Amino acid sequence: MIKLDNNPAVKALTGVDQSATGFTTTYSDQVFFYVPSQGSDDQIRLLGYRSSLLEAKVSP
């Protein structure tokens, strides 16, 4: 039995707090970079990231 004790977002989307078969989740991830202009000696730098839960279902 899989319990969602520490995942209130999946619990809210599925409407259940446990499942014998598991859960399927879909996330959207974004990564933001600074890319210097051509000819610059600067390196590409990671500025930030974001991850969002889009969907959650109880697995069949």
C-alpha positions as protocol buffer text, in pm:
chain_id: "A"
residue {
  index: 1
  type: MET
  ca { x: 0 y: 0 z: 0 }
}
residue {
  index: 2
  type: ILE
  ca { x: 140 y: 341 z: -101 }
}
residue {
  index: 3
  type: LYS
  ca { x: 37 y: 624 z: 131 }
}
residue {
  index: 4
  type: LEU
  ca { x: 51 y: 996 z: 53 }
}
residue {
  index: 5
  type: ASP
  ca { x: 138 y: 1117 z: 402 }
}
residue {
  index: 6
  type: ASN
  ca { x: 388 y: 1377 z: 276 }
}
residue {
  index: 7
  type: ASN
  ca { x: 242 y: 1467 z: -64 }
}
residue {
  index: 8
  type: PRO
  ca { x: -68 y: 1684 z: -22 }
}
residue {
  index: 9
  type: ALA
  ca { x: -63 y: 1799 z: -388 }
}
residue {
  index: 10
  type: VAL
  ca { x: -102 y: 1444 z: -527 }
}
residue {
  index: 11
  type: LYS
  ca { x: -358 y: 1368 z: -257 }
}
residue {
  index: 12
  type: ALA
  ca { x: -562 y: 1674 z: -359 }
}
residue {
  index: 13
  type: LEU
  ca { x: -548 y: 1590 z: -731 }
}
residue {
  index: 14
  type: THR
  ca { x: -638 y: 1223 z: -693 }
}
residue {
  index: 15
  type: GLY
  ca { x: -884 y: 1257 z: -408 }
}
residue {
  index: 16
  type: VAL
  ca { x: -732 y: 959 z: -223 }
}
residue {
  index: 17
  type: ASP
  ca { x: -461 y: 927 z: 40 }
}
residue {
  index: 18
  type: GLN
  ca { x: -340 y: 575 z: -48 }
}
residue {
  index: 19
  type: SER
  ca { x: -332 y: 325 z: -335 }
}
residue {
  index: 20
  type: ALA
  ca { x: -250 y: -43 z: -374 }
}
residue {
  index: 21
  type: THR
  ca { x: -137 y: 14 z: -735 }
}
residue {
  index: 22
  type: GLY
  ca { x: 57 y: 340 z: -705 }
}
residue {
  index: 23
  type: PHE
  ca { x: 28 y: 682 z: -865 }
}
residue {
  index: 24
  type: THR
  ca { x: 117 y: 832 z: -1202 }
}
residue {
  index: 25
  type: THR
  ca { x: 231 y: 1194 z: -1197 }
}
residue {
  index: 26
  type: THR
  ca { x: 314 y: 1442 z: -1473 }
}
residue {
  index: 27
  type: TYR
  ca { x: 546 y: 1735 z: -1411 }
}
residue {
  index: 28
  type: SER
  ca { x: 653 y: 2036 z: -1614 }
}
residue {
  index: 29
  type: ASP
  ca { x: 1013 y: 2145 z: -1566 }
}
residue {
  index: 30
  type: GLN
  ca { x: 1166 y: 2473 z: -1681 }
}
residue {
  index: 31
  type: VAL
  ca { x: 1534 y: 2564 z: -1672 }
}
residue {
  index: 32
  type: PHE
  ca { x: 1651 y: 2924 z: -1725 }
}
residue {
  index: 33
  type: PHE
  ca { x: 2000 y: 3009 z: -1854 }
}
residue {
  index: 34
  type: TYR
  ca { x: 2199 y: 3322 z: -1928 }
}
residue {
  index: 35
  type: VAL
  ca { x: 2366 y: 3282 z: -2268 }
}
residue {
  index: 36
  type: PRO
  ca { x: 2631 y: 3546 z: -2340 }
}
residue {
  index: 37
  type: SER
  ca { x: 2654 y: 3713 z: -2678 }
}
residue {
  index: 38
  type: GLN
  ca { x: 2872 y: 3568 z: -2950 }
}
residue {
  index: 39
  type: GLY
  ca { x: 3240 y: 3651 z: -2900 }
}
residue {
  index: 40
  type: SER
  ca { x: 3204 y: 3698 z: -2523 }
}
residue {
  index: 41
  type: ASP
  ca { x: 3434 y: 3513 z: -2284 }
}
residue {
  index: 42
  type: ASP
  ca { x: 3148 y: 3472 z: -2032 }
}
residue {
  index: 43
  type: GLN
  ca { x: 3022 y: 3122 z: -1963 }
}
residue {
  index: 44
  type: ILE
  ca { x: 2662 y: 3006 z: -1988 }
}
residue {
  index: 45
  type: ARG
  ca { x: 2509 y: 3030 z: -1639 }
}
residue {
  index: 46
  type: LEU
  ca { x: 2210 y: 2861 z: -1479 }
}
residue {
  index: 47
  type: LEU
  ca { x: 1977 y: 3130 z: -1346 }
}
residue {
  index: 48
  type: GLY
  ca { x: 1706 y: 2912 z: -1197 }
}
residue {
  index: 49
  type: TYR
  ca { x: 1456 y: 2635 z: -1244 }
}
residue {
  index: 50
  type: ARG
  ca { x: 1093 y: 2559 z: -1179 }
}
residue {
  index: 51
  type: SER
  ca { x: 908 y: 2231 z: -1147 }
}
residue {
  index: 52
  type: SER
  ca { x: 528 y: 2213 z: -1141 }
}
residue {
  index: 53
  type: LEU
  ca { x: 296 y: 1919 z: -1084 }
}
residue {
  index: 54
  type: LEU
  ca { x: 50 y: 1913 z: -1376 }
}
residue {
  index: 55
  type: GLU
  ca { x: -145 y: 1593 z: -1321 }
}
residue {
  index: 56
  type: ALA
  ca { x: -175 y: 1300 z: -1082 }
}
residue {
  index: 57
  type: LYS
  ca { x: -377 y: 980 z: -1118 }
}
residue {
  index: 58
  type: VAL
  ca { x: -414 y: 654 z: -933 }
}
residue {
  index: 59
  type: SER
  ca { x: -240 y: 385 z: -1141 }
}
residue {
  index: 60
  type: PRO
  ca { x: -466 y: 113 z: -1278 }
}
